[in-house]
């Protein structure tokens, strides 16, 4: 670190104006953020973005600005922050932090709604009003993926009209190709009947396609469900317990409506208090990818398509399930909906609804490597990086031990093992796996496929599986 000057890069956003009369700028309180680094014109740049994805703006600054962030707690005025930062870095920098520089930085954070205050409150209000004004969530990650496929075909200069016209065709084609690659030589390429539940990842399609295909591809010939319940992981939201969605979902392949009758029955089984808790943080679904990525596969396998143009899309209901390892299934702060009441009500509602219900556990497993806080890069062979190979093998061994508990339908043992070991490889979806097992109470769990995806530099590896419950 050479200085504490957090000025934005030349290609960053405009320099916002500091308001000395604004109390929230005088005592700035930083909201949850995530940082990412990159090089620009040969110099390192730090990007600061909203960890909860409420704001789409990013502040670009120098890595040295990291020294400022811990003091943006709302407890200190700017003069105190300047003094504390300079004391903390006095032996590490050439130029101390000046108040004028801090004012510019705070103004930029405020402009991007990354600190508490009127700007963030107005943005949050608008986001929530927009969310509540629509019955269908528009496509996000699936549309971006389909757009990229179209652009590959038509090249630079691809128009929005071409994306709209060809996106669904390209998405269906690559889904079919992935199913073919995954199942052509499989001894059991199709199920005899619809499972009670499946497990598939919420990794991006580029890394997780094989496990999506292993689960969904085997259901092409079974009778379609009357509804699909998708249980995901809350990556960015503020919900502290199970968080339900009161929306349907749109992808390039069409619109899957909310199963309103199912939700009404679920609310009745939960009761007024638990229902309010379930939907209190529904806004967390606005940008949550762990649901939408599955909706497109559900539409491809069970919805309208070639030879079945008149078949409607299956209604859905989605919920994000928190981690039962943290407080034994209770919500993180005691105010959200705990897992067990949700499971009890969900199971009762499925029984009352009749027909065929498919539950989807949208589950990723281990997250290991420097990208996730580990010290050892994972790339290479034994001869060049024995520690990396050992770390990879250790994560895979842990996965297989935990998945054996899933296969044996022992959700309580899974939670206990993860709690005892302190979830060493950062499984992110214990909650929806446990909720799925306890909801459908399967007689048999089949593990269909396992895979781990790693970047070429070995900075991060994420594992996932495909499974079915009968």
HUKA-V956314 format. One record per residue. N is the residue number from 1. RES is the residue in three letters. SS is DSSP state (@ for helix, = for strand, . for the rest). PHI is phi in radians with two decimals (NA if undefined). Layout:
N;RES;SS;PHI
N;RES;SS;PHI
This chain:
1;UNK;.;NA
2;UNK;.;-1.76
3;UNK;=;-2.79
4;UNK;.;-1.88
5;UNK;.;-1.35
6;UNK;.;-1.67
7;UNK;.;-1.11
8;UNK;.;-1.25
9;UNK;.;-1.21
10;UNK;.;-1.00
11;UNK;.;-1.66
12;UNK;.;-1.32
13;UNK;.;-1.33
14;UNK;.;-1.07
15;UNK;.;-1.42
16;UNK;.;-1.28
17;UNK;.;-1.63
18;UNK;.;-1.31
19;UNK;.;-1.95
20;UNK;.;-1.15
21;UNK;.;-1.60
22;UNK;.;-1.56
23;UNK;@;-1.02
24;UNK;@;-1.25
25;UNK;@;-1.50
26;UNK;@;-1.25
27;UNK;.;-2.24
28;UNK;.;-1.21
29;UNK;=;-2.06
30;UNK;=;-1.26
31;UNK;.;-1.43
32;UNK;.;-1.04
33;UNK;=;-2.26
34;UNK;=;-2.24
35;UNK;=;-1.92
36;UNK;=;-2.56
37;UNK;=;-1.92
38;UNK;=;-2.81
39;UNK;=;-1.79
40;UNK;=;-2.36
41;UNK;.;0.93
42;UNK;.;1.37
43;UNK;=;-2.08
44;UNK;=;-1.25
45;UNK;=;-2.24
46;UNK;=;-1.92
47;UNK;=;-1.76
48;UNK;=;-2.07
49;UNK;=;-2.27
50;UNK;=;-1.26
51;UNK;.;-1.12
52;UNK;.;-1.72
53;UNK;.;1.04
54;UNK;.;-1.34
55;UNK;.;-1.69
56;UNK;.;-1.68
57;UNK;.;-1.43
58;UNK;=;-2.23
59;UNK;=;-1.76
60;UNK;=;-1.80
61;UNK;=;-2.62
62;UNK;.;-1.57
63;UNK;@;-0.98
64;UNK;@;-1.08
65;UNK;@;-1.15
66;UNK;@;-1.02
67;UNK;@;-1.18
68;UNK;@;-1.45
69;UNK;@;-0.97
70;UNK;.;-1.09
71;UNK;.;-1.66
72;UNK;.;-1.56
73;UNK;=;-1.87
74;UNK;.;1.48
75;UNK;.;-1.64
76;UNK;.;-2.06
77;UNK;.;-1.42
78;UNK;@;-1.13
79;UNK;@;-1.11
80;UNK;@;-1.16
81;UNK;@;-1.07
82;UNK;@;-1.01
83;UNK;@;-1.13
84;UNK;@;-1.17
85;UNK;@;-1.10
86;UNK;@;-1.14
87;UNK;@;-1.19
88;UNK;@;-1.21
89;UNK;.;-2.04
90;UNK;.;-1.05
91;UNK;.;-1.71
92;UNK;.;-2.13
93;UNK;.;-2.17
94;UNK;.;-1.50
95;UNK;=;-2.23
96;UNK;.;-1.22
97;UNK;.;-1.24
98;UNK;.;-1.77
99;UNK;@;-1.07
100;UNK;@;-1.08
101;UNK;@;-1.19
102;UNK;@;-1.11
103;UNK;@;-1.06
104;UNK;@;-1.09
105;UNK;@;-1.10
106;UNK;@;-1.10
107;UNK;@;-1.09
108;UNK;@;-1.16
109;UNK;@;-1.07
110;UNK;@;-1.16
111;UNK;@;-1.05
112;UNK;.;-1.55
113;UNK;.;1.05
114;UNK;.;-1.72
115;UNK;=;-2.12
116;UNK;.;-1.13
117;UNK;.;2.67
118;UNK;@;-1.03
119;UNK;@;-1.08
120;UNK;@;-1.16
121;UNK;@;-1.09
122;UNK;@;-1.17
123;UNK;@;-1.13
124;UNK;@;-1.06
125;UNK;@;-1.06
126;UNK;@;-1.15
127;UNK;@;-1.05
128;UNK;@;-1.24
129;UNK;@;-1.12
130;UNK;@;-1.08
131;UNK;@;-1.08
132;UNK;@;-1.30
133;UNK;.;-1.45
134;UNK;.;-2.18
135;UNK;.;-1.67
136;UNK;=;-2.20
137;UNK;=;-1.39
138;UNK;.;-1.23
139;UNK;.;-1.22
140;UNK;.;-2.32
141;UNK;@;-1.12
142;UNK;@;-1.21
143;UNK;@;-1.18
144;UNK;@;-1.08
145;UNK;@;-1.18
146;UNK;@;-1.11
147;UNK;@;-1.05
148;UNK;@;-1.13
149;UNK;@;-1.12
150;UNK;@;-1.12
151;UNK;@;-1.14
152;UNK;@;-1.06
153;UNK;@;-1.35
154;UNK;@;-1.74
155;UNK;.;1.36
156;UNK;.;-1.07
157;UNK;.;1.63
158;UNK;.;-0.99
159;UNK;.;-1.59
160;UNK;@;-1.11
161;UNK;@;-1.12
162;UNK;@;-1.16
163;UNK;@;-1.09
164;UNK;@;-1.15
165;UNK;@;-1.32
166;UNK;@;-1.95
167;UNK;@;-1.04
168;UNK;@;-1.11
169;UNK;@;-1.06
170;UNK;@;-1.16
171;UNK;@;-1.17
172;UNK;@;-1.08
173;UNK;@;-1.11
174;UNK;@;-1.30
175;UNK;@;-1.04
176;UNK;@;-1.09
177;UNK;@;-1.14
178;UNK;@;-1.15
179;UNK;@;-1.08
180;UNK;@;-1.06
181;UNK;@;-1.11
182;UNK;@;-1.39
183;UNK;@;-2.03
184;UNK;.;-0.98
185;UNK;.;-1.87
186;UNK;.;-1.31
187;UNK;.;-1.21
188;UNK;.;-2.31
189;UNK;.;-1.29
190;UNK;.;-2.60
191;UNK;.;-1.44
192;UNK;.;-1.38
193;UNK;.;-2.62
194;UNK;.;-1.10
195;UNK;.;-1.18
196;UNK;.;-1.26
197;UNK;=;-2.71
198;UNK;=;-2.27
199;UNK;=;-2.10
200;UNK;=;-2.62
201;UNK;.;-1.35
202;UNK;.;-2.08
203;UNK;.;-1.01
204;UNK;.;-0.97
205;UNK;@;-1.01
206;UNK;@;-1.07
207;UNK;@;-1.77
208;UNK;@;-1.88
209;UNK;@;-0.98
210;UNK;@;-1.16
211;UNK;@;-1.32
212;UNK;@;-1.01
213;UNK;@;-1.15
214;UNK;@;-1.10
215;UNK;@;-1.44
216;UNK;@;-1.34
217;UNK;@;-1.08
218;UNK;@;-1.30
219;UNK;@;-1.81
220;UNK;.;-1.12
221;UNK;.;-1.87
222;UNK;.;-1.50
223;UNK;.;-1.12
224;UNK;.;-1.19
225;UNK;.;-1.29
226;UNK;.;-1.46
227;UNK;=;-2.81
228;UNK;=;-2.19
229;UNK;=;-1.84
230;UNK;=;-1.88
231;UNK;=;-1.86
232;UNK;=;-1.98
233;UNK;.;-2.08
234;UNK;.;-1.51
235;UNK;.;-1.44
236;UNK;.;-2.18
237;UNK;.;-1.42
238;UNK;.;-1.78
239;UNK;.;-1.08
240;UNK;.;-1.84
241;UNK;.;-2.42
242;UNK;.;-1.08
243;UNK;=;-2.17
244;UNK;=;-1.60
245;UNK;.;-1.94
246;UNK;.;-1.86
247;UNK;.;-2.19
248;UNK;=;-1.53
249;UNK;=;-2.35
250;UNK;=;-2.01
251;UNK;=;-2.35
252;UNK;.;-1.03
253;UNK;.;-1.59
254;UNK;=;2.36
255;UNK;=;-2.10
256;UNK;=;-1.82
257;UNK;.;-1.26
258;UNK;=;-1.16
259;UNK;.;-1.40
260;UNK;@;-1.13
261;UNK;@;-1.15
262;UNK;@;-1.14
263;UNK;@;-1.13
264;UNK;@;-1.07
265;UNK;@;-1.18
266;UNK;@;-1.08
267;UNK;@;-1.08
268;UNK;@;-1.10
269;UNK;@;-1.23
270;UNK;@;-1.35
271;UNK;.;1.55
272;UNK;@;-1.09
273;UNK;@;-1.15
274;UNK;@;-1.17
275;UNK;@;-1.12
276;UNK;@;-1.08
277;UNK;@;-1.14
278;UNK;@;-1.08
279;UNK;@;-1.84
280;UNK;@;-1.02
281;UNK;.;-1.85
282;UNK;@;-0.99
283;UNK;@;-1.11
284;UNK;@;-1.06
285;UNK;@;-1.38
286;UNK;@;-0.95
287;UNK;@;-2.22
288;UNK;.;-1.52
289;UNK;@;-1.38
290;UNK;@;-1.20
291;UNK;@;-1.67
292;UNK;@;-1.03
293;UNK;@;-1.04
294;UNK;@;-1.45
295;UNK;@;-1.01
296;UNK;@;-1.09
297;UNK;@;-1.17
298;UNK;@;-1.03
299;UNK;@;-1.15
300;UNK;@;-1.15
301;UNK;@;-1.46
302;UNK;@;-1.96
303;UNK;.;-1.66
304;UNK;.;-1.14
305;UNK;.;-3.07
306;UNK;.;-0.95
307;UNK;.;1.51
308;UNK;.;-2.48
309;UNK;.;-1.10
310;UNK;.;-1.57
311;UNK;.;-1.32
312;UNK;.;-1.36
313;UNK;.;-1.25
314;UNK;.;-1.27
315;UNK;=;-1.10
316;UNK;=;-2.29
317;UNK;=;-2.46
318;UNK;=;-2.22
319;UNK;=;-2.58
320;UNK;=;-1.82
321;UNK;.;-1.93
322;UNK;.;-1.32
323;UNK;.;-1.51
324;UNK;@;-1.29
325;UNK;@;-1.22
326;UNK;@;-1.22
327;UNK;@;-2.37
328;UNK;.;1.16
329;UNK;.;1.79
330;UNK;.;-1.17
331;UNK;.;-1.14
332;UNK;.;-1.06
333;UNK;.;-2.03
334;UNK;.;1.47
335;UNK;.;-1.79
336;UNK;.;-1.50
337;UNK;.;-1.50
338;UNK;.;-1.24
339;UNK;@;-1.20
340;UNK;@;-1.11
341;UNK;@;-1.05
342;UNK;@;-1.14
343;UNK;@;-1.05
344;UNK;@;-1.03
345;UNK;@;-1.22
346;UNK;@;-1.13
347;UNK;@;-1.12
348;UNK;@;-1.12
349;UNK;@;-1.18
350;UNK;@;-1.08
351;UNK;@;-1.09
352;UNK;@;-1.25
353;UNK;@;-1.22
354;UNK;.;1.20
355;UNK;.;1.20
356;UNK;.;-1.88
357;UNK;=;-2.03
358;UNK;=;-1.88
359;UNK;=;-1.76
360;UNK;=;-2.01
361;UNK;=;-1.64
362;UNK;=;-1.54
363;UNK;.;-2.23
364;UNK;=;-1.73
365;UNK;=;-1.90
366;UNK;=;-1.28
367;UNK;=;-2.30
368;UNK;=;-2.30
369;UNK;.;1.97
370;UNK;@;-0.96
371;UNK;@;-1.02
372;UNK;@;-1.94
373;UNK;.;1.82
374;UNK;.;-1.36
375;UNK;.;-1.62
376;UNK;.;-1.82
377;UNK;.;-1.23
378;UNK;.;-1.78
379;UNK;.;-1.28
380;UNK;.;1.60
381;UNK;.;-1.70
382;UNK;.;-0.98
383;UNK;.;-1.20
384;UNK;.;-1.80
385;UNK;.;-2.63
386;UNK;@;-1.07
387;UNK;@;-1.17
388;UNK;@;-1.14
389;UNK;@;-1.11
390;UNK;@;-1.07
391;UNK;@;-1.14
392;UNK;@;-1.05
393;UNK;@;-1.11
394;UNK;@;-1.12
395;UNK;@;-1.13
396;UNK;@;-1.14
397;UNK;@;-1.07
398;UNK;@;-1.08
399;UNK;@;-0.97
400;UNK;@;-1.16
401;UNK;@;-1.17
402;UNK;@;-1.22
403;UNK;@;-1.15
404;UNK;@;-1.13
405;UNK;@;-1.20
406;UNK;@;-1.13
407;UNK;@;-1.07
408;UNK;.;-1.50
409;UNK;.;0.98
410;UNK;.;-2.16
411;UNK;@;-1.10
412;UNK;@;-1.17
413;UNK;@;-1.14
414;UNK;@;-1.07
415;UNK;@;-1.10
416;UNK;@;-1.11
417;UNK;@;-1.14
418;UNK;@;-1.13
419;UNK;@;-1.17
420;UNK;@;-1.12
421;UNK;@;-1.52
422;UNK;.;1.05
423;UNK;.;0.76
424;UNK;.;-1.12
425;UNK;.;-1.93
426;UNK;.;1.07
427;UNK;.;-0.99
428;UNK;.;-1.80
429;UNK;.;-2.28
430;UNK;@;-1.01
431;UNK;@;-1.04
432;UNK;@;-1.30
433;UNK;@;-1.16
434;UNK;@;-1.13
435;UNK;@;-1.10
436;UNK;@;-1.16
437;UNK;@;-1.02
438;UNK;@;-1.32
439;UNK;@;-1.34
440;UNK;@;-1.55
441;UNK;.;0.78
442;UNK;.;-1.24
443;UNK;.;-1.45
444;UNK;.;-2.54
445;UNK;=;-2.10
446;UNK;=;-1.83
447;UNK;=;-1.49
448;UNK;=;-1.64
449;UNK;=;-2.92
450;UNK;=;-2.38
451;UNK;=;-2.69
452;UNK;=;-2.25
453;UNK;=;-1.88
454;UNK;=;-2.32
455;UNK;.;-1.29
456;UNK;.;-1.04
457;UNK;.;-1.46
458;UNK;.;1.25
459;UNK;.;-1.37
460;UNK;.;-2.71
461;UNK;=;-2.30
462;UNK;=;-2.14
463;UNK;=;-1.89
464;UNK;=;-2.76
465;UNK;=;-2.54
466;UNK;=;-2.10
467;UNK;=;-2.61
468;UNK;=;-2.41
469;UNK;=;-2.07
470;UNK;.;-2.14
